[in-house]
Amino acid sequence: MKKLTWILFIVSALCLLGSCNLNSDPATSVSKTVEVSVSCSPDAGRSLGAKSMISDASILSVTVTAVNSGGTTIGGPLTLSKGATSWTGNMGITVAGSESITFKAAGWSAVDGTGTLLYSGQTSQTISASDTSLNVSIGTVLLLRAWTARTAAGQHNWSSIASSSDGTKLAALAYPGYIYTSTDSGVTWTEHTGTGQRSWNGIASSSDGTKLAAVNNGGYIYTSTDSGTTWTERTGSGSHAWNGIASSSDGTKLAAVDNNGYIYTSTNSGATWTQRTTAGNRTWWGIASSSDGTKLAAVDTDYIYTSTDSGATWTARTGAGSRNWRSIAGSPDGTKLAAGDYGGYIYTSTDSGTTWTQQTGSGTHSWYSIASSSDGTKLAAVTFLDYIYISLDSGTTWTQQATVGDGSMWHGIASSSDGMKLATVDYSGYIYTSGN
């Protein structure tokens, strides 16, 4: 009897170490220990204007939580220990059979003295009850980014900004004033006086930044094919209260909205325009385009409207509700959309606007402009008389950029295709960039 007791004790100890599996039933829950390491490489840190996660002295703590495919937390939050190259710890989890587990890391800082979420990252890994050695490595992305005021462009009533896909070429508008462009991610700027001082409201850029299109309130649409050096007044568009414009990636297909009228489209870089009456005469605020220009999404002070035929026909997306919409952004294929309700939440769609999700994590703000990365996972939005906010999980959670902007009249924001470079404009101040 004493020998049998010792055998059972040894077997139990081996099982606790993950060296055996007494129960072959895959549905049986088994406790596992996972070695977790979290890091932010210096390169990733520099690309966002910050130090590495290890050398950043502002971090108070790093925690990790494990969530299964059903959304249930099965481990953590675990507070990690700071090592030489990463934050590490051993997390206990419980799995049944083979499961895909998502490990979410959060780095908390004392930037504002309250424990602000500074770094965030996650990774998914399939873990089986029979696994004996488990290691998970999580890379993180800086949430509270460094922002630079680009004083070289001067202090103006900035109204809108556009970016090339790589974030190096920027174009911004002053209201009233001139058009300004930059070819070095906002470090230096060129004032373009050829168009005259106008009440500029919106600007769009081709992917390479060579073709630009700008609209002004009470005038015509202007286009450029040389990154803003020279401009052409497109009288064929008519003089309207233009509020926003969007472009295909090659700059040939354009779509513009009249704040007191209709939507207009062009298929020849603005040479000629077609009035799209099917969407109705409305108080249009913003418009977004897919890279090929076939899928469009526009917002007014009522509903969101989408088109899948370059603006010929439109569908009112009442599922998102009747709201005070101000801005909309989308992925290159037009499937992922994000829109801001002025005085409400941010809403997102993953099916080209058919259904919408109210992202309560954004909080209720006076959302004025929104931008998206190519894959739709990284979003950036600005609020009027408030802060800049960014999301790294398609809008589910948002981080306030407390290092810049309380009380600023943010009017526009633009993003590079990878979401790493951002540029925003303050209506009563400067142009700001991040990630350079």
Phi, psi and omega in degrees: 000319180295323179294319180296322179298317179295322179298314180297323180295317181293317180297318180298318180296318178297322181293322178297331179276001178082018184265357179208169179219098184291330185252118181275358179287113184296343182276351181282132179287135181232137179278136181228154174247126182246128174277119184247134174229138182233133181210159172230111185294154178303324180296314179297322179295316182294323182295344178247013176074037182216172176280176174287165183293332180284319184275354181282104185288349183281348183289128177274315182199162176232129181236154178228138177233140179252131182231134179276179185295340178273359179089007180270133177287122182245002178194142178084187005289134180253129176273124185270166178255143181278125178250197183287325183234350181199170174264130188228163177180165178251120183252134175268128178229165177235123181237154177237115181069232179241121184229150172269116183250133177257124179257121184249125180254146178220127177252120185257134183240172178249030183305315181252011177082005183240003182083059181285142176288112186259315180242148177212146178190161178204158175211149179248141182215136177278124182238131180252155179296339182269354179298138181252334180229120185236124178226132179232129177243128184241122172272151183237162178237138180290129180265315181272094191275162175274133182240140181241126175283122181269082186289344181298332179279348180089171179261120183217176171274076182293134185245332184199158179211147179227157184224148169288169184295332179267358175079004181276325180259124181235151176221128183231156183240141173254143184232107349279159181162212185249179174262138181236141179229155178222142177246008180228043176062027173099001180292311177238156185224151177241128177272127181253107185267354185300332180276348186082168177283126182220167179273072183291137183240327184206149180217146180227154183228147170288170184298324181270358176080005181276325180259124180236152176219130183229148180236148178229156184281115179087022180213209183256177173268140179240141179231155178222143178244008181228044176061028173098000180295312177235154184226149178242127177281121183263086183290340179296341179284338185086160178267119184218175175274065184299137184239335182197159180211150179225156184225149170288169185295331179267358177080005181276323180260124180236152176218129183230153181240138177263126183294347178218054184182231188244180172264140179235142179231155177223143179245007182225046176060028174098001180296316177228156185226150178240128178281125182258097186276346185295333179279347177093165176273112188218174176271076184288140181245320184207162181210148179228154183227147171286169184294331179267357176080005181276324180260125180236151175219129183229154181232143172230190182278030179218282184238173171262137180238141178231155178222142178244009181228043176061027174098002180294316177231155184225151178236127176282122181266082184288345181297335179279349178091163176273113186218173180271070184291140180237331186207153178213146179221158182212166176282163182302328179272357176078006182276323180260127181231152176218131183227148181248133178263119181290104184102003181226219183258176169266141181239143180231155178223143178244009181228044176061027174098001180295312177235156184226149177242126176283117182269089183294340178294342179286337185077167178267123181214173175273073184295126186246327181207151182216148180225156185224148171285171183298323181271358176079002182277326181258119179239148176223133183220152179237152180240151179281126181062038181208220186247176168267143179230144176229152178228140179248006182229045176062026174101359181291312178238151184226147178240126178285131179275082189289351182279351181208138162104002179298120180089357178286147180267071181297131184242337182201156178212144180227154184225147169289167185296331179271358178078005184274331179251128180235150176219134183222159183234140178257125185298337181236030184203238187242175169272138179238142176231159179214142177094014182268000000 
